[in-house]
Amino acid sequence: MTDEMLQARLGDLAGAIGKIKNNSKSVAAREEIRKALNDIFSDPSNNNQVCRDVLYTDNFDKMFFGVMVMPAMIADEVIRGVIGEEKVIINQVYVELDSKLFDDALDLSIHEIAALVVREVAHMVSDSSPMEQIKKDIDLYLFSTGQTLKLSDVSHYKEILSYGIRDAIRKSISIFEISDRSKIVDNFDDELGIKEDLVSAMTKIDKNGYNWNREIDNKLIFLSWVIRLYKDVIHKRIDAINDLGAAIKLTGSKIEKREMENIIARLSRIDDDSLLHEGALDYISDFFTKTRFDIKKNGMKKYEDDFYEIQFEVNNVETQEEAMLLLHRINSRMAVLDDYLTSEELSSADRKRWERLYSEYNKLRFGLSKNKLYANKTRLYVNYGMDD
């Protein structure tokens, strides 16, 4: 797309936002915004529509959220992006506009609001970095807490974990979550031709106190809470339901309310005796079944061979990026071994052999800390909320 075409489409978006400003109830204006975003971001060669829907929310007495851009992904896509080794690009989103963007006191122009919308969508869908960053954060959390993300558990609580991941992705890319104001724009924003409007918009937002309490890095607090909940849903679900009910009262976002109400509904259906037998995640279930079949058919050789290969790479790692990729491979294999040890009837000799291999992987994971892996850089919090 040429610069001239991009600017023309940005103009179309600003015009549609102007119609929303004049009539917030206009369904046609929201559809024009959706079309303008798809004209900017969608690839005509595959008919993918990047923006699935645009919402406008009257937000009179709740916290300012600005522009909410939420990945539109089903649970198996989200989990695959986190536990798999392939890179995943988010290619569809929901967009929600906060009515406070249009407050007279804030005095944002339609071009400034358009810049905010484009910026949020662009940083979500342009490459695989949003999913890759969350994958790293989760791997670091598992490393720092000595845990694995057991695939059989994930299949039971897929929707809960999926929302925690999508929420963290959204916050990790959002301009409204950046505490360091020197980093609110980058070269990408400059290439899009929105840098000046972004700086102007955020200056007004800060000056009027709309984006308060950003000195606290809260991007991954909810995901940390979700991971701990997922580890012990039966005992923590009542407190979790109460916490989510309180959170719903604070948010002005329809998307957030819908997602949290969905989790409450799922938690409320849990039976102490049956543990969410509502149908496992197809991708995880198939992956887990196939993996166990391979282990039974081929024995330990593949995982032992993987271990020695990864051990060699750990001993020769040079960069933090290489270390993070190795950490993800180790976590994935430990998750499979953990599941197999807890779900299969094994002879005493086989169990000892598998446990020894699991222990060796764990030592290997710890050994990364002596190289280029810095566990203290994880932004996932070990102690928060429901740990009591």
C-alpha atoms as a printed R data frame, in Angstrom:
    type eleno elety resid chain resno       x       y      z
1   ATOM     1    CA   MET     A     1   0.000   0.000  0.000
2   ATOM     2    CA   THR     A     2   1.382   3.413 -0.978
3   ATOM     3    CA   ASP     A     3   1.628   6.271  1.500
4   ATOM     4    CA   GLU     A     4  -1.081   8.092 -0.418
5   ATOM     5    CA   MET     A     5  -3.458   5.132 -0.171
6   ATOM     6    CA   LEU     A     6  -2.720   4.742  3.535
7   ATOM     7    CA   GLN     A     7  -3.429   8.382  4.245
8   ATOM     8    CA   ALA     A     8  -6.660   8.189  2.259
9   ATOM     9    CA   ARG     A     9  -7.816   5.201  4.283
10  ATOM    10    CA   LEU     A    10  -6.822   6.893  7.531
11  ATOM    11    CA   GLY     A    11  -8.983   9.772  6.361
12  ATOM    12    CA   ASP     A    12 -11.886   7.367  5.797
13  ATOM    13    CA   LEU     A    13 -11.430   6.039  9.327
14  ATOM    14    CA   ALA     A    14 -11.361   9.536 10.821
15  ATOM    15    CA   GLY     A    15 -14.527  10.386  8.879
16  ATOM    16    CA   ALA     A    16 -16.329   7.309 10.248
17  ATOM    17    CA   ILE     A    17 -15.192   8.197 13.786
18  ATOM    18    CA   GLY     A    18 -16.626  11.665 13.214
19  ATOM    19    CA   LYS     A    19 -20.008  10.083 12.490
20  ATOM    20    CA   ILE     A    20 -19.820   8.128 15.762
21  ATOM    21    CA   LYS     A    21 -18.981  11.374 17.543
22  ATOM    22    CA   ASN     A    22 -22.128  12.964 16.120
23  ATOM    23    CA   ASN     A    23 -24.341   9.914 16.716
24  ATOM    24    CA   SER     A    24 -22.975   7.314 19.108
25  ATOM    25    CA   LYS     A    25 -25.902   4.979 18.390
26  ATOM    26    CA   SER     A    26 -25.146   4.749 14.671
27  ATOM    27    CA   VAL     A    27 -24.694   1.127 13.626
28  ATOM    28    CA   ALA     A    28 -23.750   2.310 10.130
29  ATOM    29    CA   ALA     A    29 -20.890   4.413 11.533
30  ATOM    30    CA   ARG     A    30 -19.498   1.442 13.459
31  ATOM    31    CA   GLU     A    31 -19.659  -0.622 10.292
32  ATOM    32    CA   GLU     A    32 -17.771   2.141  8.431
33  ATOM    33    CA   ILE     A    33 -15.051   2.038 11.089
34  ATOM    34    CA   ARG     A    34 -14.810  -1.737 10.727
35  ATOM    35    CA   LYS     A    35 -14.594  -1.451  6.939
36  ATOM    36    CA   ALA     A    36 -11.968   1.292  7.127
37  ATOM    37    CA   LEU     A    37  -9.808  -0.831  9.452
38  ATOM    38    CA   ASN     A    38 -10.132  -3.818  7.147
39  ATOM    39    CA   ASP     A    39  -9.164  -1.650  4.181
40  ATOM    40    CA   ILE     A    40  -6.002  -0.690  6.065
41  ATOM    41    CA   PHE     A    41  -5.006  -4.065  7.543
42  ATOM    42    CA   SER     A    42  -6.684  -6.936  5.710
43  ATOM    43    CA   ASP     A    43  -4.917  -8.936  3.029
44  ATOM    44    CA   PRO     A    44  -7.179  -9.033 -0.040
45  ATOM    45    CA   SER     A    45  -5.450 -12.200 -1.271
46  ATOM    46    CA   ASN     A    46  -6.952 -14.386  1.471
47  ATOM    47    CA   ASN     A    47 -10.231 -12.592  2.250
48  ATOM    48    CA   ASN     A    48  -9.302 -12.345  5.935
49  ATOM    49    CA   GLN     A    49 -11.191  -9.579  7.724
50  ATOM    50    CA   VAL     A    50  -8.870  -8.338 10.486
51  ATOM    51    CA   CYS     A    51 -11.569  -6.426 12.362
52  ATOM    52    CA   ARG     A    52 -14.459  -8.722 13.278
53  ATOM    53    CA   ASP     A    53 -16.597  -6.092 14.983
54  ATOM    54    CA   VAL     A    54 -16.535  -2.566 16.431
55  ATOM    55    CA   LEU     A    55 -18.269  -1.734 19.706
56  ATOM    56    CA   TYR     A    56 -19.031   1.669 21.201
57  ATOM    57    CA   THR     A    57 -19.549   1.723 24.970
58  ATOM    58    CA   ASP     A    58 -21.152   4.457 27.046
59  ATOM    59    CA   ASN     A    59 -18.737   4.737 29.949
60  ATOM    60    CA   PHE     A    60 -19.897   7.381 32.400
61  ATOM    61    CA   ASP     A    61 -18.687   6.273 35.825
62  ATOM    62    CA   LYS     A    62 -16.119   3.499 35.266
63  ATOM    63    CA   MET     A    63 -12.389   3.494 34.604
64  ATOM    64    CA   PHE     A    64 -11.196   4.935 31.278
65  ATOM    65    CA   PHE     A    65 -10.024   2.214 28.885
66  ATOM    66    CA   GLY     A    66  -9.628   4.230 25.690
67  ATOM    67    CA   VAL     A    67  -9.451   1.742 22.834
68  ATOM    68    CA   MET     A    68  -9.842  -1.964 23.584
69  ATOM    69    CA   VAL     A    69  -8.392  -4.313 20.950
70  ATOM    70    CA   MET     A    70  -8.961  -7.955 21.889
71  ATOM    71    CA   PRO     A    71  -7.640 -10.936 19.892
72  ATOM    72    CA   ALA     A    72 -10.525 -12.817 18.268
73  ATOM    73    CA   MET     A    73  -9.192 -16.349 18.728
74  ATOM    74    CA   ILE     A    74 -10.776 -19.585 19.838
75  ATOM    75    CA   ALA     A    75  -9.202 -21.318 22.815
76  ATOM    76    CA   ASP     A    76  -7.260 -23.966 20.884
77  ATOM    77    CA   GLU     A    77  -5.595 -21.276 18.749
78  ATOM    78    CA   VAL     A    78  -4.534 -19.390 21.868
79  ATOM    79    CA   ILE     A    79  -3.159 -22.483 23.617
80  ATOM    80    CA   ARG     A    80  -1.421 -23.657 20.452
81  ATOM    81    CA   GLY     A    81   0.297 -20.292 20.220
82  ATOM    82    CA   VAL     A    82   1.606 -20.627 23.770
83  ATOM    83    CA   ILE     A    83   2.672 -24.282 23.941
84  ATOM    84    CA   GLY     A    84   3.638 -24.780 20.300
85  ATOM    85    CA   GLU     A    85   7.011 -23.969 18.781
86  ATOM    86    CA   GLU     A    86   5.664 -22.287 15.653
87  ATOM    87    CA   LYS     A    87   5.154 -18.524 15.551
88  ATOM    88    CA   VAL     A    88   1.536 -17.347 15.564
89  ATOM    89    CA   ILE     A    89   0.310 -14.049 14.137
90  ATOM    90    CA   ILE     A    90  -2.986 -12.739 15.487
91  ATOM    91    CA   ASN     A    91  -5.078 -11.983 12.420
92  ATOM    92    CA   GLN     A    92  -8.495 -11.041 13.804
93  ATOM    93    CA   VAL     A    93  -9.573  -8.666 16.558
94  ATOM    94    CA   TYR     A    94 -12.551  -7.011 18.205
95  ATOM    95    CA   VAL     A    95 -12.331  -3.244 18.669
96  ATOM    96    CA   GLU     A    96 -14.146  -1.305 21.389
97  ATOM    97    CA   LEU     A    97 -14.302   2.480 21.721
98  ATOM    98    CA   ASP     A    98 -14.668   4.148 25.110
99  ATOM    99    CA   SER     A    99 -17.213   6.998 25.066
100 ATOM   100    CA   LYS     A   100 -14.783   9.014 27.192
101 ATOM   101    CA   LEU     A   101 -12.614   9.431 24.090
102 ATOM   102    CA   PHE     A   102 -15.285  11.832 22.871
103 ATOM   103    CA   ASP     A   103 -15.608  13.897 26.078
104 ATOM   104    CA   ASP     A   104 -15.584  17.653 25.441
105 ATOM   105    CA   ALA     A   105 -13.083  18.113 28.266
106 ATOM   106    CA   LEU     A   106 -10.626  15.796 26.540
107 ATOM   107    CA   ASP     A   107 -11.041  17.563 23.196
108 ATOM   108    CA   LEU     A   108  -9.548  14.816 21.035
109 ATOM   109    CA   SER     A   109  -9.850  15.395 17.298
110 ATOM   110    CA   ILE     A   110 -11.244  12.646 15.080
111 ATOM   111    CA   HIS     A   111  -7.747  12.236 13.605
112 ATOM   112    CA   GLU     A   112  -6.237  11.750 17.064
113 ATOM   113    CA   ILE     A   113  -8.839   9.105 17.925
114 ATOM   114    CA   ALA     A   114  -8.239   7.426 14.560
115 ATOM   115    CA   ALA     A   115  -4.508   7.382 15.297
116 ATOM   116    CA   LEU     A   116  -5.134   5.669 18.638
117 ATOM   117    CA   VAL     A   117  -7.336   3.016 17.009
118 ATOM   118    CA   VAL     A   118  -4.903   2.328 14.170
119 ATOM   119    CA   ARG     A   119  -1.966   2.182 16.551
120 ATOM   120    CA   GLU     A   120  -3.644  -0.425 18.785
121 ATOM   121    CA   VAL     A   121  -4.707  -2.648 15.882
122 ATOM   122    CA   ALA     A   122  -1.382  -2.330 14.063
123 ATOM   123    CA   HIS     A   123   0.676  -3.390 17.075
124 ATOM   124    CA   MET     A   124  -1.585  -6.420 17.537
125 ATOM   125    CA   VAL     A   125  -1.771  -7.879 14.025
126 ATOM   126    CA   SER     A   126   1.378  -6.873 12.156
127 ATOM   127    CA   ASP     A   127   3.682  -9.699 13.283
128 ATOM   128    CA   SER     A   128   4.054 -12.565 15.758
129 ATOM   129    CA   SER     A   129   5.678 -10.483 18.526
130 ATOM   130    CA   PRO     A   130   2.557 -10.143 20.771
131 ATOM   131    CA   MET     A   131   2.139 -13.912 21.087
132 ATOM   132    CA   GLU     A   132   5.896 -14.512 21.270
133 ATOM   133    CA   GLN     A   133   6.276 -12.059 24.166
134 ATOM   134    CA   ILE     A   134   3.527 -13.733 26.192
135 ATOM   135    CA   LYS     A   135   5.010 -17.144 25.406
136 ATOM   136    CA   LYS     A   136   8.320 -15.932 26.866
137 ATOM   137    CA   ASP     A   137   6.622 -14.477 29.937
138 ATOM   138    CA   ILE     A   138   4.821 -17.756 30.631
139 ATOM   139    CA   ASP     A   139   7.989 -19.797 30.105
140 ATOM   140    CA   LEU     A   140   9.840 -17.546 32.535
141 ATOM   141    CA   TYR     A   141   7.042 -17.864 35.067
142 ATOM   142    CA   LEU     A   142   7.081 -21.669 34.845
143 ATOM   143    CA   PHE     A   143  10.848 -21.591 35.212
144 ATOM   144    CA   SER     A   144  10.858 -19.231 38.199
145 ATOM   145    CA   THR     A   145   8.134 -21.222 40.019
146 ATOM   146    CA   GLY     A   146   9.428 -24.678 39.071
147 ATOM   147    CA   GLN     A   147   6.126 -25.626 37.400
148 ATOM   148    CA   THR     A   148   4.880 -27.096 34.137
149 ATOM   149    CA   LEU     A   149   1.733 -26.262 32.180
150 ATOM   150    CA   LYS     A   150   0.231 -29.737 32.151
151 ATOM   151    CA   LEU     A   151  -1.611 -30.391 28.905
152 ATOM   152    CA   SER     A   152  -4.312 -32.546 30.502
153 ATOM   153    CA   ASP     A   153  -5.146 -29.716 32.932
154 ATOM   154    CA   VAL     A   154  -5.181 -27.146 30.130
155 ATOM   155    CA   SER     A   155  -7.810 -29.174 28.270
156 ATOM   156    CA   HIS     A   156 -10.186 -28.918 31.245
157 ATOM   157    CA   TYR     A   157  -9.778 -25.194 31.867
158 ATOM   158    CA   LYS     A   158  -9.124 -24.023 28.331
159 ATOM   159    CA   GLU     A   159 -11.445 -21.001 28.231
160 ATOM   160    CA   ILE     A   160 -10.208 -19.637 31.554
161 ATOM   161    CA   LEU     A   161  -6.555 -19.843 30.540
162 ATOM   162    CA   SER     A   162  -7.326 -18.583 27.038
163 ATOM   163    CA   TYR     A   163  -8.829 -15.347 28.311
164 ATOM   164    CA   GLY     A   164  -5.937 -14.781 30.696
165 ATOM   165    CA   ILE     A   165  -3.535 -15.078 27.778
166 ATOM   166    CA   ARG     A   166  -5.571 -12.859 25.449
167 ATOM   167    CA   ASP     A   167  -5.941 -10.212 28.157
168 ATOM   168    CA   ALA     A   168  -2.178 -10.207 28.703
169 ATOM   169    CA   ILE     A   169  -1.537  -9.911 24.963
170 ATOM   170    CA   ARG     A   170  -3.930  -6.973 24.704
171 ATOM   171    CA   LYS     A   171  -2.328  -5.129 27.584
172 ATOM   172    CA   SER     A   172   1.214  -5.893 26.451
173 ATOM   173    CA   ILE     A   173   0.759  -3.985 23.190
174 ATOM   174    CA   SER     A   174  -1.556  -1.199 24.360
175 ATOM   175    CA   ILE     A   175  -0.431   2.413 24.403
176 ATOM   176    CA   PHE     A   176  -2.765   2.924 27.363
177 ATOM   177    CA   GLU     A   177  -0.687   0.498 29.453
178 ATOM   178    CA   ILE     A   178   2.721   2.100 28.826
179 ATOM   179    CA   SER     A   179   4.043   3.737 31.988
180 ATOM   180    CA   ASP     A   180   7.187   5.198 30.377
181 ATOM   181    CA   ARG     A   181   5.872   8.097 28.321
182 ATOM   182    CA   SER     A   182   9.109   8.283 26.319
183 ATOM   183    CA   LYS     A   183   8.090   4.957 24.733
184 ATOM   184    CA   ILE     A   184   4.511   5.673 23.710
185 ATOM   185    CA   VAL     A   185   5.482   5.983 20.049
186 ATOM   186    CA   ASP     A   186   8.005   4.096 17.932
187 ATOM   187    CA   ASN     A   187   9.297   3.945 14.375
188 ATOM   188    CA   PHE     A   188   6.346   1.783 13.357
189 ATOM   189    CA   ASP     A   189   3.934   4.563 14.340
190 ATOM   190    CA   ASP     A   190   6.037   6.999 12.352
191 ATOM   191    CA   GLU     A   191   5.850   4.757  9.278
192 ATOM   192    CA   LEU     A   192   2.059   4.707  9.616
193 ATOM   193    CA   GLY     A   193   2.026   8.502  9.647
194 ATOM   194    CA   ILE     A   194   0.264   8.722 13.019
195 ATOM   195    CA   LYS     A   195   3.095   9.711 15.351
196 ATOM   196    CA   GLU     A   196   2.162  13.381 15.819
197 ATOM   197    CA   ASP     A   197  -1.512  12.614 16.420
198 ATOM   198    CA   LEU     A   198  -0.578   9.896 18.932
199 ATOM   199    CA   VAL     A   199   1.686  12.196 20.937
200 ATOM   200    CA   SER     A   200  -0.934  14.939 20.920
201 ATOM   201    CA   ALA     A   201  -3.716  12.542 21.969
202 ATOM   202    CA   MET     A   202  -1.762  10.966 24.823
203 ATOM   203    CA   THR     A   203  -0.657  14.390 26.063
204 ATOM   204    CA   LYS     A   204  -4.300  15.451 26.344
205 ATOM   205    CA   ILE     A   205  -5.268  12.156 28.000
206 ATOM   206    CA   ASP     A   206  -2.504  12.483 30.602
207 ATOM   207    CA   LYS     A   207  -3.122  16.180 31.198
208 ATOM   208    CA   ASN     A   208  -6.770  15.502 32.003
209 ATOM   209    CA   GLY     A   209  -5.963  12.583 34.321
210 ATOM   210    CA   TYR     A   210  -7.778   9.965 32.259
211 ATOM   211    CA   ASN     A   211  -4.998   7.395 32.140
212 ATOM   212    CA   TRP     A   212  -4.115   7.348 35.833
213 ATOM   213    CA   ASN     A   213  -2.346   4.638 37.867
214 ATOM   214    CA   ARG     A   214  -0.063   3.574 35.031
215 ATOM   215    CA   GLU     A   215   3.042   3.636 37.196
216 ATOM   216    CA   ILE     A   216   2.044   0.086 38.163
217 ATOM   217    CA   ASP     A   217   2.878  -2.520 35.523
218 ATOM   218    CA   ASN     A   218  -0.342  -4.539 35.542
219 ATOM   219    CA   LYS     A   219  -0.064  -6.138 32.129
220 ATOM   220    CA   LEU     A   220   0.334  -9.664 33.453
221 ATOM   221    CA   ILE     A   221  -1.271  -9.554 36.879
222 ATOM   222    CA   PHE     A   222  -4.516 -11.103 35.635
223 ATOM   223    CA   LEU     A   223  -2.689 -13.846 33.713
224 ATOM   224    CA   SER     A   224  -0.665 -14.673 36.843
225 ATOM   225    CA   TRP     A   225  -3.936 -14.926 38.759
226 ATOM   226    CA   VAL     A   226  -5.435 -17.164 36.075
227 ATOM   227    CA   ILE     A   227  -2.465 -19.554 36.055
228 ATOM   228    CA   ARG     A   228  -2.670 -19.980 39.823
229 ATOM   229    CA   LEU     A   229  -6.443 -20.453 39.589
230 ATOM   230    CA   TYR     A   230  -6.026 -23.063 36.842
231 ATOM   231    CA   LYS     A   231  -3.610 -24.987 39.087
232 ATOM   232    CA   ASP     A   232  -6.240 -25.399 41.839
233 ATOM   233    CA   VAL     A   233  -9.649 -24.490 40.453
234 ATOM   234    CA   ILE     A   234 -11.651 -26.678 42.821
235 ATOM   235    CA   HIS     A   235 -10.405 -24.957 45.957
236 ATOM   236    CA   LYS     A   236 -10.120 -21.429 44.576
237 ATOM   237    CA   ARG     A   237 -13.198 -21.126 42.382
238 ATOM   238    CA   ILE     A   238 -15.482 -19.502 44.969
239 ATOM   239    CA   ASP     A   239 -12.960 -16.759 45.765
240 ATOM   240    CA   ALA     A   240 -12.342 -16.417 42.032
241 ATOM   241    CA   ILE     A   241 -16.045 -15.895 41.314
242 ATOM   242    CA   ASN     A   242 -16.194 -13.192 43.998
243 ATOM   243    CA   ASP     A   243 -13.040 -11.496 42.661
244 ATOM   244    CA   LEU     A   244 -14.373 -11.493 39.110
245 ATOM   245    CA   GLY     A   245 -17.721 -10.113 40.276
246 ATOM   246    CA   ALA     A   246 -15.906  -7.205 41.901
247 ATOM   247    CA   ALA     A   247 -13.796  -6.648 38.780
248 ATOM   248    CA   ILE     A   248 -16.902  -6.512 36.568
249 ATOM   249    CA   LYS     A   249 -18.209  -3.615 38.635
250 ATOM   250    CA   LEU     A   250 -15.015  -1.647 37.979
251 ATOM   251    CA   THR     A   251 -14.561  -2.057 34.243
252 ATOM   252    CA   GLY     A   252 -16.332   0.081 31.684
253 ATOM   253    CA   SER     A   253 -15.565  -2.314 28.831
254 ATOM   254    CA   LYS     A   254 -18.280  -4.535 27.364
255 ATOM   255    CA   ILE     A   255 -15.612  -6.940 26.103
256 ATOM   256    CA   GLU     A   256 -14.040  -7.349 29.537
257 ATOM   257    CA   LYS     A   257 -17.426  -7.793 31.181
258 ATOM   258    CA   ARG     A   258 -18.431 -10.436 28.640
259 ATOM   259    CA   GLU     A   259 -15.194 -12.372 29.086
260 ATOM   260    CA   MET     A   260 -15.312 -12.289 32.895
261 ATOM   261    CA   GLU     A   261 -18.996 -13.269 32.955
262 ATOM   262    CA   ASN     A   262 -18.102 -16.215 30.741
263 ATOM   263    CA   ILE     A   263 -15.439 -17.343 33.232
264 ATOM   264    CA   ILE     A   264 -17.851 -16.951 36.160
265 ATOM   265    CA   ALA     A   265 -20.395 -19.100 34.315
266 ATOM   266    CA   ARG     A   266 -17.792 -21.803 33.694
267 ATOM   267    CA   LEU     A   267 -16.525 -21.728 37.267
268 ATOM   268    CA   SER     A   268 -20.091 -21.949 38.549
269 ATOM   269    CA   ARG     A   269 -20.693 -25.135 36.537
270 ATOM   270    CA   ILE     A   270 -17.773 -26.982 38.091
271 ATOM   271    CA   ASP     A   271 -18.780 -30.101 40.007
272 ATOM   272    CA   ASP     A   272 -16.485 -31.130 42.851
273 ATOM   273    CA   ASP     A   273 -16.647 -34.747 41.689
274 ATOM   274    CA   SER     A   274 -16.405 -34.307 37.930
275 ATOM   275    CA   LEU     A   275 -13.951 -31.449 37.353
276 ATOM   276    CA   LEU     A   276 -15.294 -29.764 34.248
277 ATOM   277    CA   HIS     A   277 -15.902 -32.771 32.014
278 ATOM   278    CA   GLU     A   278 -17.416 -30.498 29.359
279 ATOM   279    CA   GLY     A   279 -15.254 -31.571 26.462
280 ATOM   280    CA   ALA     A   280 -11.529 -31.224 26.094
281 ATOM   281    CA   LEU     A   281  -9.808 -28.839 23.748
282 ATOM   282    CA   ASP     A   282  -9.439 -30.712 20.471
283 ATOM   283    CA   TYR     A   283  -5.898 -29.594 19.719
284 ATOM   284    CA   ILE     A   284  -4.621 -30.347 23.232
285 ATOM   285    CA   SER     A   285  -6.535 -33.611 23.509
286 ATOM   286    CA   ASP     A   286  -5.287 -34.855 20.123
287 ATOM   287    CA   PHE     A   287  -1.751 -33.715 20.866
288 ATOM   288    CA   PHE     A   288  -1.721 -35.391 24.282
289 ATOM   289    CA   THR     A   289  -3.197 -38.666 22.965
290 ATOM   290    CA   LYS     A   290  -0.748 -38.796 20.064
291 ATOM   291    CA   THR     A   291   2.185 -38.019 22.353
292 ATOM   292    CA   ARG     A   292   1.293 -40.775 24.790
293 ATOM   293    CA   PHE     A   293   0.860 -43.216 21.876
294 ATOM   294    CA   ASP     A   294   4.304 -42.267 20.556
295 ATOM   295    CA   ILE     A   295   5.847 -42.758 23.983
296 ATOM   296    CA   LYS     A   296   4.282 -46.212 24.344
297 ATOM   297    CA   LYS     A   297   5.285 -47.221 20.810
298 ATOM   298    CA   ASN     A   298   8.798 -45.778 20.666
299 ATOM   299    CA   GLY     A   299   9.779 -45.625 24.319
300 ATOM   300    CA   MET     A   300  12.040 -42.951 25.751
301 ATOM   301    CA   LYS     A   301  14.546 -42.698 22.956
302 ATOM   302    CA   LYS     A   302  13.063 -39.594 21.328
303 ATOM   303    CA   TYR     A   303  12.877 -37.709 24.614
304 ATOM   304    CA   GLU     A   304  16.340 -38.865 25.612
305 ATOM   305    CA   ASP     A   305  17.695 -37.817 22.211
306 ATOM   306    CA   ASP     A   306  15.934 -34.471 22.572
307 ATOM   307    CA   PHE     A   307  17.481 -34.058 25.994
308 ATOM   308    CA   TYR     A   308  21.050 -34.529 24.762
309 ATOM   309    CA   GLU     A   309  20.446 -32.237 21.800
310 ATOM   310    CA   ILE     A   310  18.979 -29.511 24.023
311 ATOM   311    CA   GLN     A   311  21.735 -30.034 26.607
312 ATOM   312    CA   PHE     A   312  24.338 -29.391 23.930
313 ATOM   313    CA   GLU     A   313  22.556 -26.218 22.847
314 ATOM   314    CA   VAL     A   314  22.219 -25.027 26.462
315 ATOM   315    CA   ASN     A   315  25.952 -25.465 26.956
316 ATOM   316    CA   ASN     A   316  26.601 -23.351 23.862
317 ATOM   317    CA   VAL     A   317  23.871 -20.729 24.156
318 ATOM   318    CA   GLU     A   318  25.049 -17.196 23.430
319 ATOM   319    CA   THR     A   319  22.034 -14.906 23.525
320 ATOM   320    CA   GLN     A   320  18.956 -14.458 25.670
321 ATOM   321    CA   GLU     A   321  16.759 -15.016 22.614
322 ATOM   322    CA   GLU     A   322  18.358 -18.443 22.066
323 ATOM   323    CA   ALA     A   323  17.923 -19.221 25.761
324 ATOM   324    CA   MET     A   324  14.218 -18.349 25.611
325 ATOM   325    CA   LEU     A   325  13.666 -20.718 22.674
326 ATOM   326    CA   LEU     A   326  15.450 -23.484 24.565
327 ATOM   327    CA   LEU     A   327  13.412 -22.789 27.692
328 ATOM   328    CA   HIS     A   328  10.208 -23.206 25.693
329 ATOM   329    CA   ARG     A   329  11.389 -26.552 24.291
330 ATOM   330    CA   ILE     A   330  12.313 -27.772 27.775
331 ATOM   331    CA   ASN     A   331   8.980 -26.646 29.270
332 ATOM   332    CA   SER     A   332   7.065 -28.426 26.486
333 ATOM   333    CA   ARG     A   333   8.869 -31.716 27.069
334 ATOM   334    CA   MET     A   334   8.540 -31.471 30.845
335 ATOM   335    CA   ALA     A   335   4.795 -30.934 30.448
336 ATOM   336    CA   VAL     A   336   4.476 -34.139 28.395
337 ATOM   337    CA   LEU     A   337   6.577 -36.116 30.872
338 ATOM   338    CA   ASP     A   338   4.627 -34.722 33.831
339 ATOM   339    CA   ASP     A   339   1.334 -35.735 32.231
340 ATOM   340    CA   TYR     A   340   2.610 -39.209 31.384
341 ATOM   341    CA   LEU     A   341   3.941 -39.850 34.893
342 ATOM   342    CA   THR     A   342   0.675 -38.814 36.538
343 ATOM   343    CA   SER     A   343  -1.729 -40.540 34.143
344 ATOM   344    CA   GLU     A   344  -0.137 -43.898 33.230
345 ATOM   345    CA   GLU     A   345   0.216 -47.149 35.142
346 ATOM   346    CA   LEU     A   346   3.970 -47.787 34.975
347 ATOM   347    CA   SER     A   347   6.248 -50.457 36.343
348 ATOM   348    CA   SER     A   348   8.583 -49.392 39.126
349 ATOM   349    CA   ALA     A   349  11.576 -49.535 36.782
350 ATOM   350    CA   ASP     A   350   9.881 -47.520 34.034
351 ATOM   351    CA   ARG     A   351   8.640 -44.927 36.515
352 ATOM   352    CA   LYS     A   352  12.131 -44.421 37.938
353 ATOM   353    CA   ARG     A   353  13.556 -44.023 34.452
354 ATOM   354    CA   TRP     A   354  10.924 -41.471 33.432
355 ATOM   355    CA   GLU     A   355  11.289 -39.568 36.703
356 ATOM   356    CA   ARG     A   356  15.054 -39.482 36.234
357 ATOM   357    CA   LEU     A   357  14.621 -38.020 32.742
358 ATOM   358    CA   TYR     A   358  12.127 -35.440 34.056
359 ATOM   359    CA   SER     A   359  14.635 -34.514 36.771
360 ATOM   360    CA   GLU     A   360  17.399 -34.118 34.191
361 ATOM   361    CA   TYR     A   361  15.214 -31.777 32.141
362 ATOM   362    CA   ASN     A   362  14.483 -29.781 35.282
363 ATOM   363    CA   LYS     A   363  18.211 -29.467 36.013
364 ATOM   364    CA   LEU     A   364  18.734 -28.387 32.437
365 ATOM   365    CA   ARG     A   365  16.051 -25.726 32.812
366 ATOM   366    CA   PHE     A   366  17.718 -24.441 35.966
367 ATOM   367    CA   GLY     A   367  21.080 -24.445 34.212
368 ATOM   368    CA   LEU     A   368  19.819 -21.872 31.742
369 ATOM   369    CA   SER     A   369  19.828 -19.317 34.561
370 ATOM   370    CA   LYS     A   370  23.612 -19.489 34.575
371 ATOM   371    CA   ASN     A   371  23.741 -18.480 30.937
372 ATOM   372    CA   LYS     A   372  21.561 -15.920 29.162
373 ATOM   373    CA   LEU     A   373  18.220 -16.479 30.878
374 ATOM   374    CA   TYR     A   374  17.280 -13.891 33.466
375 ATOM   375    CA   ALA     A   375  14.351 -15.172 35.478
376 ATOM   376    CA   ASN     A   376  14.011 -11.934 37.433
377 ATOM   377    CA   LYS     A   377  12.898 -10.219 34.247
378 ATOM   378    CA   THR     A   378   9.605 -12.098 34.137
379 ATOM   379    CA   ARG     A   379   6.645  -9.792 34.590
380 ATOM   380    CA   LEU     A   380   4.413 -12.570 35.874
381 ATOM   381    CA   TYR     A   381   3.863 -12.156 39.579
382 ATOM   382    CA   VAL     A   382   4.285 -15.147 41.857
383 ATOM   383    CA   ASN     A   383   2.329 -13.696 44.795
384 ATOM   384    CA   TYR     A   384  -0.920 -11.909 44.096
385 ATOM   385    CA   GLY     A   385  -4.570 -12.111 44.986
386 ATOM   386    CA   MET     A   386  -5.613 -15.682 45.656
387 ATOM   387    CA   ASP     A   387  -2.396 -17.124 47.084
388 ATOM   388    CA   ASP     A   388  -3.645 -16.901 50.673
